[in-house]
Amino acid sequence: MLDCPDDERVRRLRARGGPAEWIGGALADAAEGRELIPHVFGTGGGESAAGVAARVLGWVREEAG
């Protein structure tokens, strides 16, 4: 799961013009995902998309053995 802190999620969704009900739903979905999905990749630290992709690829390679 790709995840970011809730305040960052709200900022991103507002910047995209997301309605308030979507933002609330996105926060609820993220909270549920954090509880259910065993591997979470944080994306809120200012890391580039390429950096996040490299971490995901490293994890996939590790899992694939």
Backbone as CSV, one residue per row, in Angstrom:
resi,resn,N_x,N_y,N_z,CA_x,CA_y,CA_z,C_x,C_y,C_z
1,MET,0.855,-1.178,0.000,0.000,0.000,0.000,0.896,1.235,0.000
2,LEU,0.598,2.184,-0.858,1.252,3.484,-0.814,0.462,4.359,0.143
3,ASP,1.146,5.000,1.068,0.451,5.750,2.109,1.213,7.024,2.432
4,CYS,0.489,7.991,2.937,1.090,9.224,3.427,0.320,9.640,4.681
5,PRO,0.890,10.533,5.479,0.166,10.997,6.669,-1.171,11.637,6.267
6,ASP,-2.129,11.546,7.165,-3.475,12.057,6.864,-3.474,13.533,6.488
7,ASP,-2.657,14.352,7.171,-2.648,15.781,6.828,-2.139,15.999,5.403
8,GLU,-1.178,15.194,4.989,-0.673,15.272,3.614,-1.736,14.795,2.627
9,ARG,-2.461,13.736,2.974,-3.531,13.222,2.109,-4.592,14.307,1.905
10,VAL,-4.986,14.975,2.979,-5.983,16.042,2.884,-5.462,17.172,1.994
11,ARG,-4.211,17.568,2.199,-3.636,18.642,1.384,-3.643,18.266,-0.098
12,ARG,-3.218,17.042,-0.404,-3.168,16.599,-1.805,-4.564,16.566,-2.433
13,LEU,-5.518,16.026,-1.699,-6.873,15.920,-2.249,-7.522,17.287,-2.431
14,ARG,-7.303,18.189,-1.481,-7.833,19.554,-1.633,-7.217,20.243,-2.838
15,ALA,-5.913,20.034,-3.033,-5.223,20.651,-4.172,-5.790,20.144,-5.500
16,ARG,-6.319,18.925,-5.488,-6.924,18.344,-6.692,-8.402,18.678,-6.810
17,GLY,-8.934,19.461,-5.862,-10.333,19.862,-5.917,-11.301,18.808,-5.404
18,GLY,-10.795,17.888,-4.579,-11.649,16.824,-4.054,-12.701,17.351,-3.097
19,PRO,-13.964,16.936,-3.269,-15.020,17.346,-2.349,-14.780,16.781,-0.943
20,ALA,-15.326,17.438,0.057,-15.113,17.051,1.452,-15.501,15.601,1.713
21,GLU,-16.590,15.127,1.114,-17.015,13.745,1.371,-16.014,12.739,0.800
22,TRP,-15.335,13.085,-0.285,-14.297,12.207,-0.826,-13.100,12.167,0.116
23,ILE,-12.763,13.322,0.660,-11.614,13.405,1.557,-11.870,12.566,2.804
24,GLY,-13.057,12.686,3.374,-13.402,11.868,4.533,-13.345,10.389,4.216
25,GLY,-13.839,10.012,3.050,-13.793,8.617,2.630,-12.367,8.134,2.417
26,ALA,-11.534,8.999,1.854,-10.133,8.634,1.619,-9.401,8.421,2.934
27,LEU,-9.698,9.243,3.927,-9.076,9.077,5.247,-9.514,7.771,5.894
28,ALA,-10.792,7.454,5.772,-11.307,6.199,6.331,-10.700,4.998,5.609
29,ASP,-10.603,5.070,4.289,-10.000,3.980,3.520,-8.543,3.774,3.907
30,ALA,-7.809,4.861,4.083,-6.396,4.755,4.452,-6.238,4.122,5.829
31,ALA,-7.064,4.525,6.765,-6.996,3.948,8.112,-7.270,2.450,8.060
32,GLU,-8.261,2.053,7.291,-8.581,0.633,7.162,-7.435,-0.115,6.477
33,GLY,-6.874,0.480,5.442,-5.760,-0.147,4.739,-4.566,-0.367,5.643
34,ARG,-4.274,0.616,6.503,-3.142,0.481,7.433,-3.328,-0.705,8.375
35,GLU,-4.566,-0.993,8.713,-4.846,-2.117,9.608,-4.816,-3.456,8.875
36,LEU,-5.188,-3.470,7.608,-5.359,-4.727,6.880,-4.188,-5.128,5.997
37,ILE,-3.461,-4.173,5.484,-2.414,-4.463,4.509,-1.070,-4.548,5.239
38,PRO,-0.384,-5.671,5.086,0.820,-5.892,5.884,2.034,-5.049,5.501
39,HIS,2.127,-4.596,4.264,3.306,-3.811,3.885,2.863,-2.454,3.355
40,VAL,3.319,-1.411,4.023,2.926,-0.044,3.681,4.182,0.745,3.310
41,PHE,4.133,1.417,2.175,5.217,2.283,1.739,4.807,3.728,1.989
42,GLY,5.531,4.407,2.853,5.253,5.814,3.133,5.686,6.696,1.976
43,THR,4.852,7.664,1.631,5.148,8.563,0.508,5.076,10.029,0.907
44,GLY,5.069,10.328,2.194,4.858,11.706,2.602,6.100,12.457,3.017
45,GLY,7.287,11.885,2.829,8.499,12.528,3.324,9.250,13.372,2.320
46,GLY,8.644,13.689,1.211,9.313,14.507,0.214,10.198,13.703,-0.724
47,GLU,10.173,12.386,-0.601,10.952,11.521,-1.480,10.375,11.584,-2.898
48,SER,11.247,11.473,-3.869,10.787,11.509,-5.262,9.983,10.260,-5.596
49,ALA,9.187,10.362,-6.654,8.436,9.197,-7.126,9.392,8.069,-7.508
50,ALA,10.545,8.418,-8.070,11.535,7.405,-8.439,12.074,6.698,-7.197
51,GLY,12.251,7.433,-6.116,12.724,6.830,-4.871,11.711,5.855,-4.299
52,VAL,10.445,6.241,-4.308,9.382,5.346,-3.829,9.319,4.114,-4.722
53,ALA,9.385,4.315,-6.029,9.342,3.194,-6.966,10.505,2.238,-6.731
54,ALA,11.668,2.768,-6.432,12.833,1.920,-6.162,12.610,1.078,-4.909
55,ARG,12.011,1.673,-3.877,11.703,0.893,-2.667,10.690,-0.202,-2.958
56,VAL,9.662,0.120,-3.730,8.649,-0.885,-4.087,9.297,-2.005,-4.900
57,LEU,10.113,-1.657,-5.877,10.774,-2.656,-6.703,11.690,-3.546,-5.850
58,GLY,12.413,-2.942,-4.918,13.263,-3.727,-4.030,12.455,-4.726,-3.219
59,TRP,11.309,-4.287,-2.721,10.432,-5.184,-1.957,9.904,-6.316,-2.838
60,VAL,9.485,-5.986,-4.058,8.973,-7.009,-4.982,10.059,-8.041,-5.271
61,ARG,11.254,-7.587,-5.532,12.367,-8.505,-5.809,12.637,-9.407,-4.602
62,GLU,12.588,-8.829,-3.428,12.796,-9.595,-2.195,11.708,-10.649,-2.009
63,GLU,10.472,-10.269,-2.250,9.344,-11.194,-2.105,9.377,-12.298,-3.149
64,ALA,9.829,-11.955,-4.355,9.848,-12.937,-5.441,10.983,-13.949,-5.266
65,GLY,11.975,-13.549,-4.461,13.103,-14.448,-4.181,13.974,-14.588,-5.355
